[in-house]
Amino acid sequence: MNNKTTGFYYHPTCLEHDTGHGHPERPARLTTIMEHLTTSGLLERLEVCEPEPIALETIALVHPKSYIDYIARSCKDELTSLDSDTVVSKNSFLAARLAAGAVVDAVDKVIAGEWQNAFCAVRPPGHHAEVDQALGFCLFNNIAIAAEWLRRNARAERVLIIDWDVHHGNGTQNIFYERGDVFYFSAHQWPLYPGTGRAEETGSGAGAGTTRNLTFPPMTSEADYRERFCEATREIYESFQPDFTLLSAGFDAHHEDPLAQLKLTENGFAALTDHVLGLAQKYCGHRVVSLLEGGYNLNALARSVAAHLERMLAVTMKT
């Protein structure tokens, strides 16, 4: 593989996670992304990989075996609701293993120097999943598993998770709230589901100061969002000095998204990507893995993912 490329993970089995008619987290999210990347010619510029299902013992770095078994048992022929928002079906367990497997494989390849960065177009998403509870469309916390994999295998001493999904990643925050080796930064609309992520939530114990929540009221402009986001991330990189950056890339802060009320555009996501990649170049040798979280207007999602990937590709071409 060429280290001047961007890795891209996708598996068609992620389409078989059936959430039922009318559910916002639906297979069409991925099919629309793939169609847009194909017709635009962007997909052929990426290093496309199909992930393998993650080993259950790797999921168990974050989630207890009893919870993993519960998710496996719940995935039956008929649709099953795990909470008011989270639905599983026959192939949801396999799709969730593929989603987490994509992120872990991506961080390994970036650490090995095969790529500078990678994006995982996967579902179900993960950042709402608690240690032992499925929430907000999420089964396993994909990004937390990747962060723990990096730490447990001595691939990185300090991992920064940036979460720009419009909803706060309660699960990711709680998993690392008392950890000083993983910094969790969330930029999200407030108030909004799930009701967590207040500015005063900053970590505790060994993790005091390694959680930061940046909240935005509904109707915040793109310019205001970008200014505050860029200032906060600069401060975090300077103080925390991460070895690796993981990005929970939800695109539901887009002004066309039906589940929130912020005013970002695909150009705004491109600018955020440029900013993060510039900081990652300075502090952690370009090492960034990004994965799909939210984004529920199909066309806006596809355009935003493409804009994100264009910037990831551009930085690899410069070096």
N, C-alpha and C positions, 0 to 999 in steps of 0.2 A: 504493500500500500504506500501511497505517496503522502508524506507528512505536510504537503502543501494543500491538502484537501480537507473538506469538512465531512465528518461521518453523519450518516442519516439512517435511523432505525425505523423499520415498519414491518408489521407482520399481518397478513390478512385475517388471521384468527382473532385479532383484536376487534374485527367487525362482528364476530359471533357472540360478543358480550351483549346480549339482548336486554334492553331496559324497558321495553314495552312501548306501545303507541303513545306519541305525544311527549315522551320524556326528553328533556333538553340535552342530556348527555347521551347522544344516539350515534349509531354507526356512521351516519351521514357526515358527521364531523370529520372523520378520517377520509372517507371517500371524496369529499369535496376538496380537502387539502391535496390529496394525491392527484386528482384530476387537474387542479390548478397548477401544481408543480410540473406535471407532465406536459400540459398544453403550452405552458410558458417556456419550456426547455430547461427549467431550473433543475429538475430531478436528475437529468443526465450529467450535470456538473457536480453532483454529490457522490460520495462513496456510500452506496446503498447496501445495507446489511439487514438480514432477517435474524432477530435474536433467538436464542434458545430459551426454553423455560428455566427460570431461576431454580436453583436447588432449594429444597425446603429448609435445609439447615442455614442457608443464607438469609432467607426471610426471617428465620428465628433469631437472627442478630437483633431484630427490633420487636418482632411479634412472638408471643409465646405459642408453643405447639398447640395448646388447647384452642387458641383463637384460629390458628391456621386450619386445624381440623374442622372447626365450626364453619369456616368459609367454604371448605371443600364439601362438607355435608349439605350445605345450604344450596349448592348449585345443582339443581334438578331440572327435569324436562320442562316443568312449568315455571313461570315467573314467581320469584319469592322476594318479598320485601324485607330487608334487614332493618330499615328504619323508614321514616316517612318519605325520604328522598332516594334511598339506595336500594336498587333492584338487581337481583342476579338471576341467571338462567343457566342452562346446561354447561355452556362453555366459558362461563365467567371466570372460573378458577384458573383455567388454562390461560385465558387472556391476561389475567392479573399476574400470573407467573411470567408471561412473556414481557409484559410492561416493565416489571421490576428487573427482569433479566436483561432487557435492552440497556437500562441505565447503568447497571453494574458492568456489563461488557464495554459500554462506551467509556466509562472512567478508566477501565484497565487499558484500553487502546490509547487513550489520551496520555495516561501516565507513561506508557511504553514509548511514546513519541511517534506513534503511527499517524496520529492526527493532532492538530492543535485544539480542535473543538469538535463537538458533535451535538446533534439534535435528535431527540427520540419522539417520533410521532406515534404515541401509544395511548391506549385507553384500556381499562378505567384509569382515571387520574388518581392522585394519591394524597395530596397535602392535608386533607381533612381527616384521614384515617388515624385514629388513636392507637395506642399500643394494643388494646384489646376490644376495639369497637369500630365498626364500619359506620362512616358518616359522610354526608354530603357528596354522594356518588362514588366515594372512595372505599376500596377494600384493603389494600396494602399501601403503606406509605413509601412509595417508590424512591423518593429523594432521600428520605431518612435511611432507608436500607443502603443506598449508595454511599451516603456519608459515613455510615457505620462501617461499611466494607472498606472504605479508604482508611479509616482510623485503625480498625482491627488488623489490617494487613500491612500496616506501616507504610502505606503509600502516600500519606500526607499527615503532617502534624497538626495543621490547623485548617479546617474546612469552613468556607463561607457559603451559606445558603441564602440566595437572594430570591424572594418570592414577590413577583409583581402581579400575580393574579389579583383580581379586584376583591376577592374574598380572602379574609385572613386564614392562614394555614394553621389552624388550631392544633392539629395533630403534630405537625413538624415542630412547632414551638414547644409543646409539652414534652415531646420526646427528649429534647436537648436543653430544657429550661435550667437544669442544674449542672450543665456541662460547660467547661471553659474551653474545650478544644473544637467546638462547633458553634459558629456564630449564626444566629437566625435573624434575618432582616426581612420584614414584610412591609410593603407599601400597598395599602388597601383602602377601599371606601369605608367610611364609618358615619352612621350606623349601617350595618348590613349583616346578613348571615355570615358566620355563625354567632356573632355577638361577642367574640373575643378579640384580642389584639389592641387593647388600649395602650396609649403611649407610656403609661406608668408600669406596664409589664416589661421588665428589663432583665429578667433572670434572677436566680437565687443561688445561694451556696457558692460552689465553685463556678457556677455559671452567671454570677452577678455581673451585669454589664455586657453579656454576650447575647442578649436578645434586644432587638430594637424594632418598634412598631411606628410606622409613619402613616398617619391617618389623613384621609381627604374627605371633605363633605361632598354630598351629591352636587353635580354640576361643576366640579372643579375643572378649570380649563387645562388644556394640554400644556400651555406655557408654564402655568403655576406648578403643575405636577412635575414636569421635567426639571424645573429649577430646584425644587425641594428634594426630589429623588437624587439628582446628581450631587447636590451638596452632602446629603446623608451618606451616600455610598463612598464618596471621596474620604470622608471622615472615618468610615468603617475600615476601608482598606489601609489607610495610614496607621490606624491604631491597632488593628488586629493582625495585619500582615499575613493574609492567608496563603497557603500553599496550593489551594485548589478552589475553584468556584463552581458551585452547582446552582442552576437557575430553574426555579419553578415558573415556567413561562405560561401563565394563563393570559389569554388575550381578550378577556371579558371586561377590561376597562375601556374597550373601544366604544365610541359614541353610538354605534349601531347595535350594541349588545342589548338583549331584552331583559337581562337579569340584574343590571346595575345602571348607574347614572353618571359615569365619568365621561370625559370628552376627548379621549385619546383617538388618534388615527393610526393607520399603518405606518405613516411617516414618523409618527411619534415613537412607535415601537422600534423602528429602525434607529432612531436617535438614541433611545435607551440602550439598545444593543451595542451601538458604537461606543457609548460611554463605558459600559461594563467591560467590553472587550479591551478598551484602552487601559483601564485600571488593571485588568487581569494580565495584560502584557507586562505592565510595570512590576506587579507584585507576585504573580504566580506563573510566570513563564507561558502565558497565553492559555493555560489549562482551564477550559470551560466546558461543561456538559449541561445542556439545556433540555428540558423535557416538557411536554405538553401537559398543562393542567386544564383550566377552563377556557371558555370562548364559545358562544352559543348562537351567534348570527353566522350562518355558514359561510357566506361570501366574505364578510369582514374577517372571519377567522382565517380563511384561506389566504387572503391578501396580506394579513398581518404575519402569518407564518412565513410566507414568501419574503416579505420585507426583512424579517428577522434572519432568515437564511442567507439572503443576499449580503447582509453585513458580515455574517460569520464567514462566508466565502471570501469577501473582500479582504478581511484582515489576514487570511491565510495566504492570499496572493501577494501581499506586501512584504512578506518575510521570507 
